[in-house]
Amino acid sequence: MMTNTKNKNLELLNFLHKELELSDKDMAVALKHQKFDNGPLPMLLWQYGLVDLAQLEQILDWLYDES
């Protein structure tokens, strides 16, 4: 089960990098905050201004399609 979660997280990070062209630095900031805030990564990306509302919708659509 843990491996499946890790694979999904890796797939999400790949999507963010390739499709939304988020930098490694932006993703590292969000992942760092995720450890402390314990919130969902897409919401943290939006909350910290790393993605806009349209990009957030793309992420949520991708997550829905992957589930």
C-alpha positions as CSV (number, residue, x, y, z in Angstrom):
1,M,0.0,0.0,0.0
2,M,2.8,2.4,0.9
3,T,4.5,1.8,-2.5
4,N,1.3,2.6,-4.3
5,T,1.1,5.9,-2.4
6,K,4.7,6.7,-3.2
7,N,4.1,5.9,-6.9
8,K,1.1,8.2,-7.0
9,N,3.0,11.0,-5.3
10,L,5.8,10.6,-7.8
11,E,3.4,10.6,-10.7
12,L,1.8,13.8,-9.3
13,L,5.3,15.4,-9.0
14,N,6.0,14.4,-12.6
15,F,2.7,15.9,-13.8
16,L,3.5,19.2,-11.9
17,H,6.9,19.4,-13.4
18,K,6.1,18.4,-17.0
19,E,2.6,19.7,-17.6
20,L,2.5,22.7,-15.3
21,E,6.2,23.4,-15.6
22,L,6.7,24.0,-11.9
23,S,10.3,24.3,-11.0
24,D,12.0,21.8,-8.6
25,K,12.5,24.7,-6.2
26,D,8.7,25.5,-6.2
27,M,7.9,21.8,-5.6
28,A,10.5,21.6,-2.8
29,V,9.0,24.6,-1.0
30,A,5.5,23.0,-1.2
31,L,6.8,19.6,0.0
32,K,8.6,21.2,2.9
33,H,5.5,23.1,4.0
34,Q,3.5,19.8,3.6
35,K,5.6,18.2,6.3
36,F,4.6,21.0,8.7
37,D,1.1,21.9,7.6
38,N,0.1,18.3,6.8
39,G,-2.2,19.6,4.0
40,P,-2.8,18.3,0.5
41,L,-0.1,19.3,-1.9
42,P,-2.3,20.9,-4.5
43,M,-3.9,23.2,-1.9
44,L,-0.5,24.1,-0.5
45,L,0.8,25.0,-4.0
46,W,-2.2,27.3,-4.4
47,Q,-2.0,28.7,-0.9
48,Y,1.7,29.7,-1.3
49,G,1.0,31.2,-4.8
50,L,2.9,28.6,-6.7
51,V,0.0,27.8,-8.9
52,D,-3.0,29.9,-9.9
53,L,-6.7,28.8,-9.7
54,A,-6.7,27.4,-13.3
55,Q,-3.6,25.3,-12.6
56,L,-5.1,24.1,-9.3
57,E,-8.2,23.0,-11.3
58,Q,-5.9,21.1,-13.7
59,I,-4.2,19.3,-10.8
60,L,-7.5,18.4,-9.2
61,D,-8.8,17.1,-12.6
62,W,-5.6,15.0,-13.0
63,L,-6.0,13.6,-9.5
64,Y,-9.6,12.7,-10.2
65,D,-8.7,11.0,-13.5
66,E,-6.0,9.0,-11.8
67,S,-8.2,7.7,-9.0
